[in-house]
Amino acid sequence: MSLGGGTWLVQNKILPGAYINFVALNRANMVFSNRGVATMPLLSEWGEQNTVIEVTNRDLQRNSKRIFGYDFTHPNLRGLRELFRNIRIGYFYRLGTGGTQASNDYASATYAGIRGNDLTITIAPNVDEATRWDVMTFFDKALVDIQTVDDAKGLVANGFVIWNDKAILQAEAGIALEGGTSAIVTNLDYQKYLDKIESYNFNSIGCPSNEPAVKLLFSMFTRRMRDEQGVKFQCVTYDNAFDYEGVVNIMNAVTDSDANEQDLVWWTTGVNAGTAVNRTATNNIYDGEYTIDCDHTQLDYERAIRAGKFAFYRSGSGEMRVLSDINSLVTLSATQNADFQYNQTIRVLDQIGNDIAMLFNTRYLGEVPNDSDGRISLWSDIVKHHEMLQNIRAIQEFVPDDVVVEQGDNRRSVLVTDTIMPVNAMSFLYMTVQVA
């Protein structure tokens, strides 16, 4: 006869034996989310339409031609290079609808757009097996794919072209794809992008347009998501005084003749997303490729800060640097003081908001009883989370008693009262030197 065993819920067992529950302690570090995730829509002649794609820094460097239609070093990818200087992951959406795919007798471009017209197919007998064919795909005269097959039915899509399996293969010195046309982009496409990206998690969204209506659309989307949905991120725009802590308003224009004046949005979006929760971008060196208009006086910069503008200045050594890591909030109130104007403060608050929401939604919602033990468990996880923030010097003077977890107005709700003091980096030095 065997003894009783297994797990237990209540102490009502009949057979003697060992009943053991293995329960993992809740660990708040499991939900301490990493930063460095950004999103932007793309005006592009290559890529999948009406969908969001995830791209890592590694993807950009290794597969940029297949994903975006150009080599990593190509001038058309300058904005993406600016963005990825400071992020880990990007979510992108190609703007526009319609357009046609370039094609010839053997294949059609994978995506619509004039970029497909730069594809060429070359076919030659295989040198070792004369009855087989080497089918080569060239993009900008660079070989991107080669396949050896018996006939067109053996060809496999390679990310650049989709083959016509009914084609009759014959020697071709190089036959171009033709007829690719551009997609049409309207302001409505920006709304489609925002609808798609709403379900993704990211730290910053960049608005690459200088159209006032589009900048307003992005700003209002950000405010709605932050205030009504509780999804915390910031939006980076150019020349857009929106007066809100979730919007960063760039002051300086790009002066390169082959760029747009608002193109600092790329670099700034990356820095905003990638700056750690315990860091500030104040005085960061601009290490990008654009030429920045920094021909401003000290009075101009003082006015810019008062107006909530994210500005770049030229240091004494000639480097371009971030003047102050601030957002566009200028109207202060009893609930939002000057601390809310600094992005380092907002990063701390956003980290807490996103992490605690994820913690509750994945571990407590519908799982943990709303009794004293359940509330103590939630309190413990929040305290551990905040202690981690304090350990990395993102907040200070935190003690466990700063978190209070109580039952809410009904038996299904909990009320959490939380007090934190974000840390900000030194920005001002006031010194008195006494000469004896």
Steps between C-alpha positions, in 0.01 A plus 500: 500500500630842411466806719314809393684769311478785250388856550233648726252783492334453841605277788245219443711200399402148619816299437811586695790621293688805379296757306729770369425811295786657308426870460739746340536831677390797295804684372452854378815493288314272261299800381772767508474584131795602287493824305625553147188427295373757248258522211466719192308488173701490179469674166655227292503345152563152637346281763180336611194723516227521763697313764741570786843338480747451783864577423804465726834674470643174368224477237572851377871433461468157340174505307423864426484444124241225529296686765531862390630472143842657556842413638568607859732780383262643239398867547133399498550311827659795681193552718494135605870511583433807718218321679691177562795675662306478824228235470483120509176440314297703253143450382441637151204547269527588133262784421283502189261281310494378144795516264604216271772239509770508236512181293634318196434160342677316781407679821329791673644714779400388846362845578333780309699815428750647258784339690405169337611644166860466620476120503652292219484127422792319334474137380789281386564125455667344801869433425492153659156386386416643161134394525446715808477878536667751730240768568644815654325799655679835497396808696680821398730274295603314817436125518249427778394144414599206279312174454579197284185329374365274226213733417303799634292277727812439710558868577432618855401856597807677635360812665568712192290335227210260466560257213269419214503121518349478151792681337729315258859549608752605237830685498461866594789744535296716732132580463369780722173508685282788382176680571533550876309807621484683834232463762286803574550653846242724669452619856251216544790256472651645817174423679512143367851469641392623842209256499741215428770602749256549789532138613882504514725588795769763445669789678488767229314575180643740244299718265706542180255746344509878523131532410319674791200268468718190523697634798174579676372150422810337655485728804133431568556126449778513760286689752209261453717191543673640808199652676216271395670165432784525751761414236807707576728623222611835360453647153783690328406777256654807337374856547189387689405689816245255642546579874500143628754290685458215254614707201858606422525809279827535307616856437791464256470449126715282276672708231626232258368556148416129459307475828184635662515769766320268746740207460647535851184315604679173411797547733295658777241221493782249540658688788166549672425127475848378580597720793491290817248566772778630726661726239438826319575605143603848617839589349509184285719540193315486171686222317282486190552590135288812455610863511312684774411867511645614832528867408315621808580746777498430871175696523352277227584193703354646819176570315508150352520335841214714632298397194564129556727450200755219473804688371851425376792738551859523381751448781830683531676205337264511201289197593122506468340414833154475656432816698240360736306172500155655530153449354244748372313548830488870592171537692561393859240416763459370851518142368777560246787714619826584321633148560261374233678710237810281520508182296709321762208538741253382236718195424485399867124550519446314172718211620288468812173535311582241236669252735237502774221468241674199347563352844135529600357388166720191469522382863209634697205571272258211543762290679570630852226534763431854619562419865765612743756246375435592137542871567817437697638307202421791266651747746815288519540491122456876465750563779755269336450678169558840660802375690650401165439853373669635810795264461569640152450856633188573299308592818618596847395495866253220437384291797250211494245704693472730196285228339156432647273231355138490619172352389320731261134600490391144428629149563662474156710816512818601675613854573873574488644824635861550392753773574828525307770764450665478155867586471616750237856547381695810596434786259586813698802592710475787747830559678636759734875533541614697801843658472667543836 
